[in-house]
Structure formats: structure tokens, C-alpha cells
Amino acid sequence: MPIEDVETLVVGGGISGLACAAHLKRNGRTVRLVERDDHLGGVIRTLSDSGYQIETGPNSLLVRAGEPLLETLSLMGLDKKVQRAGTTGKKRYILKNGRPVALPMSLSEGLTSPFLSLAGKLRLLKEPFISRIEPAQSQDETVADFVRRRLGDEFLEALIDPFVKGVFASDPRILSMADTFPRLVDLEERYGSLVKGGLALARKNKGPAPPLSREILSFEGGMEALPRALAEELGSDAGSNAEVIGCSRSDWGFKTALLFEDETYYIRSRHLVLAISAPQAAELLEPLAPDAATLLAGIPYAPVAVVYLGYPRERIAHPLDGFGLLVPSRERRKILGILFSSSLFPGRAPEGHALLTVFAGGMNQPRLATSFDEELLPLVTGEVESILKTSGRPSYVRIQRWGGAIPQTTPGHGQKVVSIQSALPPGLHLAGSYLAGVSVSQSFTSGVRAAEKILTTPKD
Ligand SMILES: Cc1cc2nc3c(=O)[nH]c(=O)nc-3n(C[C@H](O)[C@H](O)[C@H](O)COP(=O)(O)OP(=O)(O)OC[C@H]3O[C@@H](n4cnc5c(N)ncnc54)[C@H](O)[C@@H]3O)c2cc1C
């Protein structure tokens, strides 16, 4: 029954745990990170298979100015390995009446694009004249309520619904506006209108954006380059194949039991960071903070199936000249969206071939995410054939399933997170995609924030 003492133990080797542990180590603290899987990176993993480069989780990331990940990229030398999607990453298609329609990329394109009807376009022009509602009322608004109120039904159904499906595998009718798109709620509160607020911000941020911000990025060797760089920094302080099976209080702080090669080990730590999903954290927290555990267990997650399809390029009629295609609910399809993976970055498919990444399931069709391959594959390839005009069967197929992929920021989520944090005993910290936002860079931020709390706690 070996026992080890360390200042901070981080449970979970996804991007949020790695970011937390690396930030502590850079600041001279002793830290140990344990991960139950055989690799570090959590859902971020890049695989080479039959000449294709497959991303099991995120295909790309976007970093905003001021986010900690932006500074860390150069610190880790990853800025030199960055691959940019460039203008291809900006072009997106939306399915309309069964056909892919390019989203307008400028105001003038918007006026002539068939993406909205004349009535829908005129409704958008009314936005600056619609008065704001009281902040207290907006706290409970769903994304659908907010968009319908400010921008109209057609904009909701044609653009926001497919966007929410593509990013959150969800439905605008069940997500909270304030917790999912806080920047837009803030624009309404401060400027009374999204259009007025957007113009004011554009004037304010007129100067050049910091390098690499606001761009769709990946790395040479794929997304896994990011967790790999963090894992290299941590060296032997990060270990895989070690599952935490229980946590309790000790006189010094916490005593954590973990299983490694069929043997139970114990780590005593002053700080304990749970950088795992909300339901996983709920299980470990039950004996330590039962109120926080109950709230964590109530955070829903969308299940997703990811289907990778490879085709000889000439067997896809669509030009694949963009990021991908979003699918509104009103099109009644069996997929959430398609990424044109090999158009975005080089080296994702063998010469003369194209790689498509198709998402299915989500909150509205959860059963599809867990259906057998024999059911899922014909549905997905059938949809792709009818939308992108592929001919013949794909020459490459792979399926990845995530039971609890994307946390759902339903109404009351922000308040729930505040209550969870205040129900934690001193020294216990949380990190993960349900705290500061689901993206890679927001998950990274949640890890850095947990580390900052530890750094600002006075030492004994
Ligand atoms: C299919 C998919 C596509 C996505 N696409 C994008 C995208 O294009 N862009 C973007 O920005 N974001 C995307 N995201 C979101 C983003 O990738 C995730 O939100 C983020 O990577 C989550 O990181 P995490 O560290 O919080 O969690 P995870 O990656 O889930 O890591 C948690 C880790 O904890 C480990 N763990 C759990 N329990 C224990 C235990 N008891 N003991 C030890 N270890 C444990 C798990 O094995 C796991 O490795 C996508 C997510 C998915 C699933």
C-alpha cells in the first residue's frame, strides 16, 4: 500500500488537467497528475490510420485574445507548429431545402444570398430598434427565446439552430442564452442592441488582432501536439493507466486512492483538483462534498457519434471549399453536421482522397450516438450522398462514440456552478469543460484558473 505526499494532485489528464498541472509546475509548485486511460489528452487524440489523420475529438481550435492558451502556445514552441485553416476555415455551408448554401461572408453578400428570405432579412434590420429586457429576466432565457426576440424566427431556424447543433450537439430551445453566449447577452445589456454593440466593439478593436487569435488552428501532427507538449513539460509528474477510485479527507488535506497495475496506491495532497467530467467528479465528491456532488450529477451531457468517411476525391461532387456544413433541425436529417477535414489542413487524407468527419446523435437524437454500426453507417453515408453528391461507398470508414461528450449549459447552469464551487471544502478545486465553456481553449482556461486559486492560497 505505497503512500506518496505531494502539494497538489490533479485527477484527469485531459486538456484542463494538463493545463492546471503545467501552470503549477511552471510556477515552481510540486504537482502530480494521474490519468486512467493509456494516453494523456482526454478527448484530444490524433490517430494515423490507412493514410488518414483522424482526430477522435476536436478537429481544430480557436483562441481569443487574452485567453491563457494563446500565451502558452509560444511558451511551448507550438506557435512554430501551427497550421492555419485561413480563409477556407471561414467559409461555411448550411443545408437549405436539401442543398448546401454558402453562408454570406459580408453584408453585401448577405443582401443577395438566398440563405434568408426577404422577410427574414427585413426582420434582421429591425434588431437595433428592439428594446432590451431587464437583466433579471434575461437570466432564464433560452438561446431560442433570445434569438427569436432580437433577430426573428427565420434567423433562429436557419442559422442559430444548426450552429448550436454543430458546436454543442444541442438544441437552442434547451440551452441558456446567458450561460452559452454570455458575450451576446452582455452586448444587449451594454448597448441595447447586438448590431449597435457589434459596431461599437469593431471600432474599439480596430487595431490588428494578436497573432494566432481569431483563427481556426491545428498543429503539424494534429491536435494531439497540444497535450503532448504539456505532457512533455510535466515529464514523470504526469502518469497514465492510473484510475482514481476514491478520495477522503486527511489531517493534511486529502487522501486519494488510485489503482495502478492492479495495485492500490495512496497519494496525500494539500490540494486536490478534479479535472474530469461533472458526473465523474460527482462520484468522487460524494463522500467529501455531497451537496456539490448532487449538483454536478445533474449537469446533462450530449452523446455524440463521430463517423469518418474517406472517398477518392473525384467521387465527391461538392467542391468541399470550406470548414464544413451545418444542418438545421427543420431539414429533418439524421446528422448534426459535416466537417471537410482534409480541406482545412494538409496531410489529413492520402493523395487524391478526401476526409469527411460527420457528427450524429446529440440531445435531439441521442439514440443514434449509441446505435450499432450496421444501423448508423448506412444512415450517415446516405445523408452524405444526398447532400454532397458522393458516388459509391466510402473507401475508408471509422466510428468513434462519446457517451458524454459535450456538457449542456441549460438555464440556471451559471448559478449551479457558483453553488457547486461554494459547497467545496478548502483545497478542493474543479476544472473542466462544464465550467468556463466547452471549447479546447476554454477548458484550458478552467485548468489555469484552478491553478491560480492554488497559487494564491497562502502556504502553511
Ligand atoms: C467529438 C468532440 C468534438 C469536439 N470538437 C471541438 C472543436 O472542434 N473545437 C473545440 O475547441 N472543442 C471541441 N470539443 C470540446 C473539447 O475538446 C473538450 O471540451 C475538451 O477537450 C475537454 O477537456 P477536459 O480536460 O475538460 O475533459 P476530457 O478531455 O474529457 O478529460 C478528462 C480526463 O479525465 C480522465 N478521468 C476521468 N475519470 C478519471 C479517474 N477517476 N481517474 C483518472 N482519470 C480520470 C478521463 O479519462 C479523461 O482523459 C469537442 C469535443 C468532442 C467530444
Ligand as a Chemical Component Dictionary entry (heavy atoms), coordinates in Angstrom:
data_LIG
# 
_chem_comp.id                   LIG 
_chem_comp.type                 NON-POLYMER 
_chem_comp.pdbx_formal_charge   0 
_chem_comp.three_letter_code    LIG 
# 
loop_
_chem_comp_atom.comp_id 
_chem_comp_atom.atom_id 
_chem_comp_atom.alt_atom_id 
_chem_comp_atom.type_symbol 
_chem_comp_atom.charge 
_chem_comp_atom.model_Cartn_x 
_chem_comp_atom.model_Cartn_y 
_chem_comp_atom.model_Cartn_z 
_chem_comp_atom.pdbx_ordinal 
LIG C1  C1  C 0 -16.291 14.828 -30.529 1  
LIG C2  C2  C 0 -15.847 16.150 -29.957 2  
LIG C3  C3  C 0 -15.524 17.184 -30.821 3  
LIG C4  C4  C 0 -15.091 18.410 -30.302 4  
LIG N1  N1  N 0 -14.732 19.407 -31.167 5  
LIG C5  C5  C 0 -14.189 20.555 -30.679 6  
LIG C6  C6  C 0 -13.616 21.523 -31.568 7  
LIG O1  O1  O 0 -13.603 21.339 -32.790 8  
LIG N2  N2  N 0 -13.053 22.643 -31.014 9  
LIG C7  C7  C 0 -13.021 22.851 -29.668 10 
LIG O2  O2  O 0 -12.493 23.879 -29.216 11 
LIG N3  N3  N 0 -13.551 21.942 -28.809 12 
LIG C8  C8  C 0 -14.108 20.805 -29.273 13 
LIG N4  N4  N 0 -14.598 19.856 -28.415 14 
LIG C9  C9  C 0 -14.630 20.149 -26.959 15 
LIG C10 C10 C 0 -13.270 19.971 -26.258 16 
LIG O3  O3  O 0 -12.451 19.088 -26.967 17 
LIG C11 C11 C 0 -13.486 19.414 -24.849 18 
LIG O4  O4  O 0 -14.488 20.154 -24.182 19 
LIG C12 C12 C 0 -12.203 19.467 -24.009 20 
LIG O5  O5  O 0 -11.127 18.879 -24.716 21 
LIG C13 C13 C 0 -12.467 18.777 -22.676 22 
LIG O6  O6  O 0 -11.264 18.669 -21.945 23 
LIG P1  P1  P 0 -11.284 18.188 -20.428 24 
LIG O7  O7  O 0 -9.886  18.101 -19.968 25 
LIG O8  O8  O 0 -12.168 19.079 -19.638 26 
LIG O9  O9  O 0 -12.010 16.758 -20.420 27 
LIG P2  P2  P 0 -11.559 15.364 -21.028 28 
LIG O10 O10 O 0 -10.850 15.535 -22.305 29 
LIG O11 O11 O 0 -12.789 14.526 -21.008 30 
LIG O12 O12 O 0 -10.505 14.794 -19.975 31 
LIG C14 C14 C 0 -10.876 14.248 -18.730 32 
LIG C15 C15 C 0 -9.914  13.104 -18.431 33 
LIG O13 O13 O 0 -10.144 12.621 -17.121 34 
LIG C16 C16 C 0 -9.922  11.234 -17.126 35 
LIG N5  N5  N 0 -10.577 10.645 -15.946 36 
LIG C17 C17 C 0 -11.911 10.571 -15.700 37 
LIG N6  N6  N 0 -12.134 9.948  -14.517 38 
LIG C18 C18 C 0 -10.905 9.635  -14.012 39 
LIG C19 C19 C 0 -10.482 8.980  -12.812 40 
LIG N7  N7  N 0 -11.361 8.526  -11.881 41 
LIG N8  N8  N 0 -9.154  8.819  -12.609 42 
LIG C20 C20 C 0 -8.229  9.270  -13.505 43 
LIG N9  N9  N 0 -8.597  9.893  -14.656 44 
LIG C21 C21 C 0 -9.918  10.085 -14.909 45 
LIG C22 C22 C 0 -10.535 10.787 -18.431 46 
LIG O14 O14 O 0 -10.034 9.520  -18.829 47 
LIG C23 C23 C 0 -10.094 11.919 -19.363 48 
LIG O15 O15 O 0 -8.868  11.629 -20.010 49 
LIG C24 C24 C 0 -15.022 18.606 -28.896 50 
LIG C25 C25 C 0 -15.359 17.557 -28.033 51 
LIG C26 C26 C 0 -15.751 16.334 -28.545 52 
LIG C27 C27 C 0 -16.056 15.203 -27.601 53 
# 
loop_
_chem_comp_bond.comp_id 
_chem_comp_bond.atom_id_1 
_chem_comp_bond.atom_id_2 
_chem_comp_bond.value_order 
_chem_comp_bond.pdbx_ordinal 
LIG C1  C2  SING 1  
LIG C2  C3  SING 2  
LIG C2  C26 DOUB 3  
LIG C3  C4  DOUB 4  
LIG C4  N1  SING 5  
LIG C4  C24 SING 6  
LIG N1  C5  DOUB 7  
LIG C5  C6  SING 8  
LIG C5  C8  SING 9  
LIG C6  O1  DOUB 10 
LIG C6  N2  SING 11 
LIG N2  C7  SING 12 
LIG C7  O2  DOUB 13 
LIG C7  N3  SING 14 
LIG N3  C8  DOUB 15 
LIG C8  N4  SING 16 
LIG N4  C9  SING 17 
LIG N4  C24 SING 18 
LIG C9  C10 SING 19 
LIG C10 O3  SING 20 
LIG C10 C11 SING 21 
LIG C11 O4  SING 22 
LIG C11 C12 SING 23 
LIG C12 O5  SING 24 
LIG C12 C13 SING 25 
LIG C13 O6  SING 26 
LIG O6  P1  SING 27 
LIG P1  O7  DOUB 28 
LIG P1  O8  SING 29 
LIG P1  O9  SING 30 
LIG O9  P2  SING 31 
LIG P2  O10 DOUB 32 
LIG P2  O11 SING 33 
LIG P2  O12 SING 34 
LIG O12 C14 SING 35 
LIG C14 C15 SING 36 
LIG C15 O13 SING 37 
LIG C15 C23 SING 38 
LIG O13 C16 SING 39 
LIG C16 N5  SING 40 
LIG C16 C22 SING 41 
LIG N5  C17 SING 42 
LIG N5  C21 SING 43 
LIG C17 N6  DOUB 44 
LIG N6  C18 SING 45 
LIG C18 C19 SING 46 
LIG C18 C21 DOUB 47 
LIG C19 N7  SING 48 
LIG C19 N8  DOUB 49 
LIG N8  C20 SING 50 
LIG C20 N9  DOUB 51 
LIG N9  C21 SING 52 
LIG C22 O14 SING 53 
LIG C22 C23 SING 54 
LIG C23 O15 SING 55 
LIG C24 C25 DOUB 56 
LIG C25 C26 SING 57 
LIG C26 C27 SING 58 
# 
